[in-house]
Amino acid sequence: MRDLFKELFRVRRYKNNQGRLIRRLTMIGVWAVFVCGAYKFTQLGLDWAPLLREQGVRYIVALLVILFGMWFGYRLVHWPTFADFLVSVESEMVKVSWPGKKELYSSTVVVLVMFAILSAMIYIFALLWVFIFNSLDILG
């Protein structure tokens, strides 16, 4: 954790040309979390904090949260430990054999049919147990 804290105050980039796509997507995801958090903060009813009840102060704090989040997301993907992980994730994703359209369609059909069959079986077993419990007058 101390390494991450130190990394927040550096400017250098770590392995800038490796894992570019996954690092950018991760950074955008971190940014989205901070933006959503800042938006939610502006919508809160903050009765316990009189200063934050003012809309102007609330929006300034939200803007500061967004700015910190943007810097944090940028620095997070350049933190050596996390950057090495993201680089290895992208290199493994290249090795994955992704299904074609036809295989994807047939696999989806198989999953949906099995889901329907298992759901029907569970429903039938539930009805059976309700019938048995009602016959033995257990349910009341």
Backbone torsions as a table, in degrees:
resi	resn	phi	psi	omega
1	MET	NA	-34.8	179.4
2	ARG	-65.4	-34.9	178.4
3	ASP	-63.8	-41.2	178.4
4	LEU	-64.4	-41.5	179.1
5	PHE	-62.1	-41.2	177.4
6	LYS	-65.8	-37.3	-177.2
7	GLU	-66.4	-26.8	-179.7
8	LEU	-63.3	-25.2	-176.1
9	PHE	-102.2	10.8	176.2
10	ARG	-98.9	163.8	-179.6
11	VAL	-115.1	-19.2	-173.8
12	ARG	-68.6	155.4	176.4
13	ARG	-101.7	146.3	-178.6
14	TYR	-110.3	121.2	179.4
15	LYS	46.8	60.4	-170.9
16	ASN	-59.9	-34.7	-175.1
17	ASN	-90.5	-0.3	-177.8
18	GLN	-104.5	137.0	176.5
19	GLY	63.5	38.8	-173.2
20	ARG	-63.0	-45.9	-174.9
21	LEU	-64.7	-50.7	-177.2
22	ILE	-67.0	-32.3	178.2
23	ARG	-69.6	-41.5	178.3
24	ARG	-65.4	-42.4	179.2
25	LEU	-64.5	-38.8	176.9
26	THR	-65.0	-42.3	178.9
27	MET	-63.0	-42.2	178.1
28	ILE	-64.2	-38.0	177.0
29	GLY	-63.6	-42.5	177.4
30	VAL	-64.3	-41.4	177.8
31	TRP	-60.8	-42.7	-179.0
32	ALA	-62.2	-38.6	178.4
33	VAL	-63.0	-44.4	-179.7
34	PHE	-68.4	-38.5	178.4
35	VAL	-65.1	-43.7	177.9
36	CYS	-63.7	-39.7	177.4
37	GLY	-64.5	-41.2	178.5
38	ALA	-66.0	-40.7	177.4
39	TYR	-62.2	-45.7	179.6
40	LYS	-62.4	-36.4	178.3
41	PHE	-61.4	-38.3	179.9
42	THR	-69.9	-20.1	-177.4
43	GLN	-93.1	-9.0	-176.9
44	LEU	-70.3	147.5	170.2
45	GLY	-92.1	98.8	-173.5
46	LEU	-95.2	76.2	179.9
47	ASP	-72.7	-23.8	-176.4
48	TRP	-82.7	-13.0	-178.2
49	ALA	-123.1	93.4	-175.4
50	PRO	-57.9	-36.1	-179.0
51	LEU	-66.0	-36.3	-177.4
52	LEU	-80.9	-3.4	175.7
53	ARG	-71.2	-24.1	178.8
54	GLU	-72.6	131.9	-176.5
55	GLN	-62.7	-40.7	-178.7
56	GLY	-61.2	-45.4	179.6
57	VAL	-65.7	-39.8	-179.3
58	ARG	-62.2	-41.9	-179.9
59	TYR	-71.4	-32.7	176.6
60	ILE	-66.5	-43.2	177.7
61	VAL	-63.2	-41.5	178.6
62	ALA	-62.5	-41.2	177.9
63	LEU	-63.7	-40.5	177.4
64	LEU	-64.2	-38.6	177.1
65	VAL	-62.9	-43.1	178.9
66	ILE	-63.6	-44.5	180.0
67	LEU	-62.9	-43.5	176.6
68	PHE	-62.3	-41.3	179.9
69	GLY	-63.1	-37.7	178.7
70	MET	-67.1	-42.7	177.7
71	TRP	-66.1	-42.7	-179.8
72	PHE	-62.0	-44.9	178.9
73	GLY	-62.6	-41.4	178.7
74	TYR	-64.2	-45.2	-178.3
75	ARG	-72.8	-31.5	-178.7
76	LEU	-61.8	-42.3	-178.4
77	VAL	-75.8	-7.4	175.0
78	HIS	-107.8	4.7	173.5
79	TRP	-71.9	122.4	-171.5
80	PRO	-51.9	-43.0	-178.8
81	THR	-63.1	-47.9	-177.8
82	PHE	-73.6	-37.3	179.3
83	ALA	-63.9	-42.3	177.4
84	ASP	-61.8	-39.1	176.9
85	PHE	-62.1	-46.9	-179.2
86	LEU	-65.1	-37.9	177.5
87	VAL	-62.7	-43.8	180.0
88	SER	-68.5	-33.7	176.5
89	VAL	-63.0	-45.9	-179.3
90	GLU	-65.2	-37.9	179.2
91	SER	-67.2	-32.3	176.8
92	GLU	-74.8	-34.1	179.7
93	MET	-65.8	-27.7	177.9
94	VAL	-68.4	-30.8	-177.5
95	LYS	-78.1	-15.0	-176.8
96	VAL	-69.8	136.4	174.8
97	SER	-94.1	108.3	-177.2
98	TRP	-81.7	141.4	-178.0
99	PRO	-71.4	152.4	175.0
100	GLY	-78.7	179.2	-176.9
101	LYS	-63.4	-42.9	-177.9
102	LYS	-67.1	-44.5	179.3
103	GLU	-66.0	-38.7	177.8
104	LEU	-63.1	-42.7	179.3
105	TYR	-63.0	-47.8	-178.3
106	SER	-65.7	-37.9	177.9
107	SER	-66.1	-38.7	178.2
108	THR	-64.6	-41.8	178.4
109	VAL	-62.4	-43.7	179.2
110	VAL	-60.1	-45.5	-178.9
111	VAL	-63.5	-45.0	-178.8
112	LEU	-66.3	-39.9	178.1
113	VAL	-65.3	-44.1	178.5
114	MET	-64.3	-37.0	176.7
115	PHE	-62.2	-43.7	179.6
116	ALA	-65.2	-42.8	179.8
117	ILE	-64.0	-47.1	-179.9
118	LEU	-65.2	-37.5	177.5
119	SER	-63.6	-42.5	178.7
120	ALA	-64.5	-40.3	178.7
121	MET	-63.8	-43.6	179.0
122	ILE	-63.2	-40.5	178.7
123	TYR	-63.4	-42.7	179.3
124	ILE	-64.8	-43.2	177.6
125	PHE	-62.9	-38.8	178.3
126	ALA	-64.1	-43.8	176.8
127	LEU	-62.5	-40.1	178.8
128	LEU	-61.4	-45.5	-179.9
129	TRP	-67.2	-36.8	176.1
130	VAL	-63.2	-42.1	178.4
131	PHE	-62.5	-45.1	179.3
132	ILE	-62.9	-45.6	-179.5
133	PHE	-65.6	-37.4	178.0
134	ASN	-69.9	-35.5	178.0
135	SER	-65.1	-38.3	180.0
136	LEU	-86.8	1.0	179.9
137	ASP	57.9	40.9	178.4
138	ILE	-86.2	-37.9	-176.5
139	LEU	-75.2	-23.8	176.3
140	GLY	93.2	NA	NA
